[in-house]
Amino acid sequence: MKTFRKDFLWGGATAANQYEGAWDVDGKGVAIPDLCTNGTHTIPKRITDGFEEGTLYPSHEATDFYHHYKEDIALFAEMGFKTFRMSIAWTRIFPTGLEETPNEKGLEFYDAVFDECLKYGIKPLVTISHYEMPYGLVEKYNGWESRECIDCYVRYCETVFERYQDKVKYWLTFNEINAGTMVMGATLSLGTIKDYYGTMMGVKDEPQVRYQALHHQFVASAKAVKLAHEKYPQFKMGNMICFITMYPSTCHPEDILEAQKQMRMINWFCSDIQVRGEYPAYAERFFEENDIQIKKEPDDDVLLKEGVVDFYTLSYYMSNCVGNATGIAKAVEGNIVAGLKNPYLEASDWGWQIDPKGLRYTLNEIYDRYQIPIMVVENGLGAKDVKEADGSVHDSYRIDYLKKHIEQMKEAVADGVDLRGYTPWGCIDLVSASTGEMAKRYGFIYVDKYDDGTGTLARSKKDSFCWYQNVIRTNGEEL
Ligand code: BG6
């Protein structure tokens, strides 16, 4: 039976805005997350009009990778990482997104980070844009609503591709691009929030704007892929989807149809475009029924075809039930999108329904559809860890979650899925994207940092650290 490839890319994943800190150091500009307050599970984080006195902005320090990268990468190497997924903060390179020339200091930082990774044989896997929209582009263009953003993004890609061509092979154009199919995508990824101050979900939903902005992201992604293929044949270009597997709540045909509809428009729509190079037929009806008209330039469809990705990546944390024809299903929370309760699953403290077998099912569905290499670039359990007096953290719940998901990845490989890598989310503690909390931790490495902004930032190993080290050492044989 097939198992993980010998060159399987084990590693971990992070994003600049949740991890780096140093938000205004060495010429970095303001990105949307820099204007976001902290929140909790029940109190939503807010985007503010400028910086409020006495308010905490968690991205400003985060867990300070900027000043700890050597120590952190050494710890990743100790775990045996083959790859490290991280993002470049667009605003370190182009502070407002509008500049013509890049900020040299920003470029130097990532040179140093990549060199440090390569010193240990760790291959960087770089997300070009991970929920880090320059605020300058929000103010000037209302973010991705404007086509102008395409040129700004391509200029940024040209710069980082040229600079890091010998250091980075694997690139992802946009983190969870399908966030734009959901209301909170306006804040998270599309930046269509000019003059909006409030919570992520409080933003007025404008589907016409969202899908137009998404179209601009598709074109930008395709242009970046095309550029890479033409100029840097050594690059491998990937997409990235927040995959929220949807099961029908019951076998009522209406629930089945509802699940199919949501699977298409939330999970498949973006990758159908990025992998197959054209808008899927089912989208036409959705656009008609929702009165959405996508404005395209004459070359856009050609570009989408020319800029298809080489590999597919996803984040996978949970599954949801949808469709409630019988009225018996109950609501539940979730990553980016809420859904209905699955009576056969348990949920995390944040209400995300834990479903390892759903990962096997999902990987098979993706591979059946596209037949290109796949990487799981986010997965993990956000949990409240308790640090003992001696500094240890006994996170058996995290080990249990990861173990069950890796087992199912192994099953998927045996099913025939071409799986190339696995980078669990927040391999070191960092700020939560949805709530702005520190209390929701994912890491193998504990960081002494708390919700009130205090903490020494000292790093220490949780129990999961040694466990994952052994998983990598045995290429997933010992779990
Ligand atoms: C993904 C994002 O949706 O989920 C990450 O790509 C995020 O940025 C992760 O951190 C986990 O979500 P949260 O809200 O628990 O941080």
Residues whose N, C-alpha, C, O or C-beta is under 5 A from the ligand:
A	BS01	BG6	A15 G382 V431 S432 A433 S434 T435
